[in-house]
Every structure is written in structure tokens, then in C-alpha cells.
Amino acid sequence: MTGNNAWWRGAVTYQIYPRSFQDSNGDGVGDLKGITRRLGHVAELGVDAIWLSPIFTSPMADMGYDVSNYTDIDPTFGTLADFDAMVARAHELGLKVIIDQVLSHSSDQHPFFQESRRSRDNPKADWYVWADPKPDGSAPNNWQSMFGGIAWQWEPRRRQYYLHNFLKEQPDFNFHNPDVQEWLLGTMRFWLERGVDGFRLDTANFYFHDKTLRDNPPFDNGANLPPVNPTAMQIHKFQKNQPENIPFLERLRALLDEFSDRAMVGEIGEQHFSIQLMGEYTTARRLHMAYSFEMLRPDFSPKHFCRQVEEFFQLAPGGWPCWAFSNHDVVRHVTRWAKHGHDQDSLAKLAAALLLSLEGSICVYQGEELGQSETELEFEELTDPQGIAFWPDDKGRDGCRTPMVWSAAEPHAGFSNAETTWLPVRAPQRARAVDTQAGDPNSVLSFYKKMLALRRGREDLKTGKTRFLDVTEPMLAFVRGGRTLCLFNLSPEERATAAPPIDGVLLSSAAQVEAGAVKLGPNGFLLADIAG
């Protein structure tokens, strides 16, 4: 086994959504050459790595999370040569490269599924999850798709149903078949040998299903009306989170340990046991890191943030979390938490200071460093199957996926010179373009650079243990590594609190330090050395 320097521990990863980062060929869709062109911006921020959402060959039913070829690049994004050039440039700039791996399911256009669906006795017949109908012809059990409706689709050639935890165009692999595991590990080896530094594992708790196909129990959230998505009406006890997942994660880790300095971060898509699974999946030699959606939700209370961090390290003292406030699946946090903000810039800076002070590794989503807000879209503009299915209560994920804004005066804010782009650039987003903030020392972009530099240069903030202080909400206070005080006002009103003696201020906003106390203005914060 080759060595691992644990570069990922406390690291900050910048998530790139390739369709929306930079278009290089004028077709209105971002691509690999565009990413390569803009890597300087990412490196200047001071992050450690980039994570690319899927770039593999795909019919794009779910924007690349339906893979039809696991070892090639979709022509939308370029070629393998373009990928190699991007990796080389990232490494020149000191950036690690992490790529998405969608292992739980493939596209229904994948050759293996096309073969599997033809009959019950072909060489790939058992590579996907097939089940007979009930005697009345209905689906094998009550499992619900994450995109709404029953998670089974009828295949007349086999007279069976196949499982799709997501879209019907995303049939689930049968991980109980060891040949499936071996093949998927082989596809990952392909990318490791090509020089990637690690993987983000999509839906890492979905790999195995209960072989006996037991019904999920119901979940009652106490509301008068059912939720907009009926999948929330179940505890997905048998559909995912199976114990067989653990040995497979250990096999993944063994593969990465064959290579030097590689890392994995797993997405835990779970409503009820997410922190528990994060801990379980990162303990021992399994995943290096994991993240859940707990900090990607509307809750913005000190109690909530404290609970997530404390619970994780209590459940998994040997594990390691990865925290994020925004990504490609949720409403951008500046919009999601707007009611707690004095103004957009103040809230964005407060969120950055808090996120980059947390114990664990961190993901920053493209545009977050600009204080970017959610884009308002019309139904006719949507491409996301989630938004199309659940409009208008759930407007889907397109609003956080609109193009990166580089230059306020250029067409499509410098993202593309096409007549139209795959999603539009609106005026509120254009106004926060990189070129409008780059020279302003008070901009959100400038603050991200300062905060990232502070974290990078201070081991307390990267790996130091956390001790929460007893302060009154909406104040949140903790000490990292025994000597770094982190104090935040999570409200749009001025607040004050007692504080330990301070030896020197590291970074602050709207903060007044007095003897034994700190006064914080709306969304104010203070990072400081503790005296003694």
C-alpha cells in the first residue's frame, strides 16, 4: 500500500458544475476546456481541490447522473484529451481533482442494461435489480422513487419490474452480484490510473437493497397534508442503508489505498439517520469523508449547527465529516437563509466565516464565493426532472445551477458567446460577477480569499478539536484547537455576549471587543486568539 498524507483532512474543495462553469465552444453549455480556462480563479481563492459533477457519456435525463459509459467523456464536455489537459493544469496550480462517481445506478441506455432487460437468462440478466410482480400485477413492494411515485418500472420482455431509486431512466445495479462490484471497481481504477486524486460518491448509501424486498415502514411527519414528494412518507429502512454497504466501502478504500494520496467523499442521502451513517461510513478504513444534507436545509440556528458537529464526533470519534452550505442539489444558502440576513453581503460573509471555521473538511459550491443567490426561473425554462415533477411547491434544482457570472458587461455575464444558454443568466446574478468584486476589498469574493487564507494557515481551523461555549441564541460560539475563538451572530439584530479574554483579532465583521465581552452587529462575527 502506498502512503497517504491525509491532504483531505481539513481541506476545502470547490465544487464545479461543468454545464454552468464556462462554455468554450459557443454551444451554450459549459465544458472541460472552459473549466481549464477558469482554473486560475479557483486557485486564487486558496482552496485545495476541485470536485466536478458528472462528465461521463450520458443521455442527460438527470444531467449526467445517468451514465451510459463510465470510462469516457460526454461530447457535450469534450474528450478524454481535454480531461487530461484539465487535470494537468489543475495539478500545475496545486489543485487536487475529484470526480463524481455514480455507482448505484446507470442510464437505461447503458449497454449492460439494454442486454439485461432483453431476457432472464442473458449474461447481464442479474446485473440490475429485477423482481416478479405480485399476483395482482402490482409492483413487488411499496418502495418510492426519490423523484416521486413507485420505484419500479415494468419490463414486458422479462415480465418483471426493475428497481429505479431515482428516474425510470436510472435502473439500479444489483450490488449483491459480485461481478457488478468488480466491474465498477475497474471503472474507478481507470480514472485513478489517469491521475484523478479522488472521488465524490453519489448516493453512497444506496448501493445495496434488502434482498427479500420487505416493505418500508411509514413515516408520519405530523402535517395535515402529505408532503409534495411521497418518498418523504416512508422510512427507507430496506431500500437503502443496508449492512452489506460496509464491506463494499472497505473494498473501495482498499482500491484507493493502492494509489498515493487519494481520497473519497461520500454523499449520504438520508432523512432520518444521516449523521449516524456519516460516522459509520467514515470510521475505520472505509470512506475518508462523508457529507449529508443536514447543513443544506433551512435551519439556521446555533443549536442546529452545534448538534450536527457534536453528534458526528460523538458517534464517530475516528471518522471525518465534510460540511457544505450549498451544492447543486439545494437552494443556495444566501437565499435559503435570507430571513436571517441583514443584507445579502453580510449574510454571505457570515456564512463563509462559519462554514470555514467548522471542524471537518469543507465544500464550497461555485458562485458561493460571490454571495450568489438562487435564480428565479419560469416553469418553461426548467430542465430538472425534480422541478418539473413537483412544481410549484418544489421548483427543483435549476435555480442553483445557472451559469457562473464572470463579467457583468459581457453577454451571459462572460459564461458563453452563444445566442442562448442552457439556463439563463438573470440580472440579480449578473450583478455579482467576478469582475465587479475582484478589486473591491470589501466584497464577498475578497472576504472568501481572506477567510480561506486564515483557515489554510492556521492548523486550529483545519484539524483542531471543537469546544462549544454556552452563549445565548442567536449567538453561536466555539473554540477550535484550544486557542481560536469563533463567535457568530446568526441574526439581523445587534447582540452582545460574554467572551474569554482575547489576545488578538484574526478576522471580524461588525465586532466590538470590550473587557470580557463582545458586541456583534447584524450578522457580525469574530475570530480571535484567546489570551494565555
N, C-alpha and C positions, 0 to 999 in steps of 0.2 A: 504493500500500500504506500502510495506517495504521501508526502506531508501536506498538511493544510494549515495555513497561517491564520485561519479564522478571520479573514478580512471582512467578512459579512457581519460579524458581531458588533452591533452599534452603528453599522454603515447606513448611508442614506442612498436609496435607489430612486431614480427619476423614471416614472412610467411614461412611455411614448405610445400613443395610439396611432399606428402608422398611417391610417387613412386620412388623418387630420393634422399631421405634423408639418409636412412640406411637400408640395407637388413639384416635381422636376420636369415633367414632360407635357404639361398643359392639358391633362385629361380631367382635371378637377378632383383627383384623388391623390392623397399623399403616397410616397413610395420610398424605397430604400436610398436611392440617390439623394432624395430630398432630406432624409434623415442625416445622411453623411454630411451634406452641406451645412446643416444646422448644429452639428455636434459641438462646435465651439461654444455656442450659447450654453449648452448643458455643462460642459467642462468648467466654464467661467463661474457657474453657480457655486461650484465646490462640492458636488455630490460624488459618490464613489462608483456608481454603476447606473446603467440604463436597463429597463425592462421593456421589451417590445411585445405588445399584444400580437395575436397570431398573424403570421405572414405566409403560411403554407398554402398550397393549392387548395382551393375551396370554391364551391358554388355560391358561397356568401349568403346562405339562408339565415345564418346568425353571425354575419360579418366576420367570418374566418374561424369561428368556434365550431364549425362543421368541416372537418378536414378530409379531403379526398386523396391527398398524397402527403405523407408525413416527412418525406425527405426531399422536397423540392419547394421552390418559392412560387407563389401565385403570380402570374404575369402582371396583375394589377400593381404589384410592388416591385417587380424587376426580375432578376435572375440570381442564381447561386453566386455568380461572379460579383454582382452588385452587393450581395450579402457579405461575401468575403472582404470586399473593399471597405464596407461599413465597419466590420469587426476590426480590421486593421487600423482604420482611422480612430476608432474608439480607443483601442489599446495605445495608440500613439499619444492620445490625450490623457491617458491614465484612467480611463473608464472601463470597468468590467461590463460584460454584455450578458444579460439574462434574457432568455426567450421563453414564451409561453409553450406549455405542453398540454394538449387537450387529450388526455388518455382515456377518460371514462367512456367516451363515445366517438364515433366517426361521423362523416357525412353518409347519407344514404346513397351517394354516388361513388363511394369508395369501392374499388373492385372486389374487395372481400365481402362487403355486404351484398353487392349485386350477385355474387356467387351464392352466398349463404341463403338468400331469400328464394332461390330457384327450387330447392328441394330439401328434404330432411336428411339426405344421405350423401351430400357432396362434401369435398374436403374441408370446406369452411362452414359446414352446417351448424357446428356448435361454437362458432366464434362470436356469436351475438346471443342475446337473451331471448329465447323463444319459449312459448308456453301455450298449451292447449286451451281452448275456450272452456268455460263452464258448460254444463249440459244444456243450458238455455241459450248458449251462443254469446253470452256476455264476456267481458274481459276477465282474466284469471284472478284478479283481486281488485282492491279499492285504491291502489296507488295512483296519486295525482301527479301530473306533469308540472314542472316549475313554471311553465308558460300557460297553465290553465287547462283543465279537462283531464280525462283519464290518460294515464301514462302508457297506454298500449295501443298499437296500431295493427289492424288485421292485414295479413298477407295471404291472398287467396291461393297462391301456388303451393304453399305449405299447409294451408288450413290451420294456421296458427297466428297468434299475436306476437309481436316483438315489443320489447321494452324501450321506451324513449323517455328518459327523465326530463328532457327538455323538448325541443321541437320533434315532430314526427320525422323530420329530415335528419335527425341526430340519433340513430339507433345506438343503444348501449352495448359495448363489448361485454363478453362473458368472461370475467376475470377468474372464474372457477376453472377455466380451461388453461392449463399451464402453457400451452403453445401461444396463447394470446399474450400472456405476460412476457414470454421470451421475445416475441416479435416486437412488442412495444419497447422493451429494454434495448433491443437492437436499433430501433429508430433514434433513441436518445443517444446511444453510443455514436451514431453517425454525426450528430451535432457536436458532441464533446470532442470528437476527433477533428472536427472542423474549427475548433477553437473557442466555442462559447464557454463562458465562465459559470454558467448555471442555468437553472430553470425556475420558472414560476409555474406551479402545477395547478391547473384549473380544476375546480371541484374535487379536491384531493380526498374528500370523504365519501365520494360517490362510487368508487371503483367496484366494490362488491355489493351484491344484493343477497338477501336471505334466500337460500336455495329452495326452501319449502314454500316461498311466496305467501307468507302469512300477511293478513290484512294489517294495515297501520291502525293504531288506535286514534280516536278523535281528539281534537284539541278545542276546548271552549274558551275563547278569549273574553267572554262576558258581554260582548257587544250585542245590541239589538238586531243588527243586520249582519249577514255573513260578510267576510272581507271580500274585496274586489277580486282577489285571486283565491280560488277554493283550496289551493295547496296549503294555505295557512290554517286550514281547518283540521289538519292532521299532525300528529307527532310521527315523524318519518322513521319510526323505530326499525322497520325491516327493509325499507327501500334503500337505505344508505347507512353509514356509520357502523358497518359490520366488523367483528373482531378479525376477520381474515385480512382486513386492510393493513394491519400492523406488520405481518411478515412481508407483505409486498413493499411497504415503505422501507423496510430494512434491506430488501433487495435493491431498491433504488439507491439507498445510501451506499451500499457496497459498490455499486457501479460508479458512483461519483468519486468514491474513495480511491478508485484505480487511477484517478487523474489528480493533478496538483491544483490545490486552491480553488475547488469548485463548490458551489452551494445551491441549495434548493429552498424555495419558499412556497408553502402550500396554502391554497385558498380553502378555508373551511366554510362551506355554505350550509349553515345550520342555525335554526331559530332558537333551539332550546338548550343545547349543550356545547356551544361554540368554544367558550374559554376552556372547558374541560378537555375537549378534543384537541385544541391548540396545544395544551400541555402534554397530553398523551402522545401526540404525533411528533413532538419535538424532544421528548425525553429519550435517553439512550442514543443509539445510532440509527435514528430514523431521519426525519426532516431536520434541516438546520434551523429553519424558522417556519412559522405559520402565522397567518392573519385571518381574522374573521370580520364580520360586518358590525361588530358591537360599537366601534367608534365611527362608523359610517352612517349612523342613524340620526334622527332628530335630537336626541337627548344631548344637552349641553350643560349638564350640572356637574359641579365639583364631585358630588357623591358618585355619579356615574363613572367619571374618569378614574377616580380613586379605586372604585370597586373592580374595574377591569384589570388594572395593574396589580393590585394586591391579590386578587383571586388567581391570576395567572401564576404568579411566583409562589403562592401558597400551594397550588395544585401541582406545579411542576418546577421545583427549585433547580432542576437540572435542564430545563427547557429554555427556549428563547422565542419571544414574540416579535412580530413585525407589525407596527402600528401605521395606520393611514387615516386621514380625514376625508379624502376624496379619491375616487378612481373612475374607471369607465362604466361602472355599473350603478352609480348613485348620483343623486342631485349634488352639484358642487356645494362644498360646505359653506361658502360665503353666502349663498342663497338659502341653504338649509337652516342655517343658524342666524339669519338676518335679524330676527326679532331681539336677539341678544346683543346686537351691534350698535354702537354709537354712530358709526358710518362704515362704509364698505372697507376703506383702507385700515381703519382702526381694528375692525374685526379680523381682517386678513392677517395683519401683523400679530395680533394676539394669538390667533390660531397657530401661526408659524412658530411663535415663541414657545407655545405649549407643546405642540407636536414634537419639535426638535429638542425638547427637554426631557422627553419620556425615556424610561429605561426599556431598551429593546432596539431593534432596527426599525428604520423608517422608510416609508414610500411617499414620494411627492408626485402628484399627477400633473402632467403637462398643463400649463396655464395657471396652476395654483400659485406659482411664484409671481404672477401678475395680479393676484387678487381677483382672478376671473370668476364671473358669476354664471349661473345657468342661463342658457339661451332659450327664449320663448319661441316655440315653433307651432305652426298650424298642423292639423291632422294630415293634410295632403302632403306635407313635407317629410313625414316620418318614414324611416327605413327600418326601425327596430320592431321586431315582431312582438315584443313585450308591450310597447306603447300602442301598437295597432290593435292588439287583443284587448287591452284594458282601458283604453281612452274613454272618458277624460279623467277618471279618478286617478289612474296611473298613466302619466304621459310618456313613460318609457325612459330610455337611456340616451336618446339622441341629443337631448339638451346639454349634456355634459361632454358630448363627442364632437361638437362643431369645431371647425378649423382653428388652429393656433394662429394668433394675431401677431405679426412681426412688424408691420409698417402701417401706420394709420392712414397714410395718404394713398397707398397703392390699392389697386383692385383686389378685392377679397383680403385686404389687410396684409398683402405680401405672401399669402399662402399659395396662390396659384394665379396664372395668367389666363386660365380658361374662361369661357363666357359664363359658365355656371359651375358651381362646385357641388360635391355630393351632398353636403349640408351647407346651409347659408351662413354667412358672417353678418351679424346684426350690429347696429350702431353701438349699443352699450358694451359689447365685447371689443369692437374695433377701438373704442376709446382707451382701452387698456393695453394697447400694443406695446411690444418690447421697446420700440424706438421712442415712445413717449415717456418711458420710465428709466431708460438706461442712464441718462445723465442727471437724474434727479436724486440727490442723496436721501430725500425723504420718501421716495417711492416704495411701494411694496417690494418690487424687484430688488432694490438696493438693500432693503431690510433682510430679505432671504439670504443674500450673499453674506451679510454681516452675521446672521444667526448661524448659517452653515459653517462659516469660518470659526465661530466660537465653539460650536459642537466638535468640529474636526480637531481643534487644537486643545481640547480640554477632556481628558480621559474620564473625569467625573460624569460628564454628559453623555459619553459614549457607552461606558460599561459600569459606572458606579451604581451601587445599590440605592434604592429609594426608601426614604422615611417620610411619611406624610405627617404634616403638622395639624394640630387641632385649631382650625380657624373657622369663622362663621361664614356660611354661604351668603352670597355668591363668590366668596374668595376661595381660592384653591392654593395650597402651599405645600411644598415638599422640599426635602434636601436630598441632593444627589451626591453620593460618594463621601458623605460626611462633612463637606465644606462648601458646597454650592447651593445657595438658596434660590428656589424658583417660586415666585409668587405672582398670582394672576387674579385679575378682577373680571369675572365672567359675566359682567353686566354693563349696561349703558349708563349707569349712575356712579358717581364718586363713592369710594368706600375706603375704610381705614382698618388696620388690624395691628395687633402687637406682632413683633418680629424679633428674631435673635439679633444680637449686635452684629453690625455689618462692617467689614474691613475695607470693602471697595466695590463699586458698582461695575458690573461687566457689561450689561446691556439693559436698557429700560425704556419705557414709554409712559408718559403722564404719571411719573412716580416722584413722591417727596419723602425722603428719608429723615426721620426725626429720632430722638433718643428712644430706643425701644419700640418704635412704631414706624409703620409705612402707610402713607396715604396714596391711593391709586385712583387716578381719574377714570372716566369711562373707558372700559376695555384696556386699562393700564396694566403694566406688568413690570416686574423687576427680577433680574438675575444678578446675583451678587455673591461675593466671598463672605463667609461667616467669620467673624473675628475670632482669633485664638486657634 
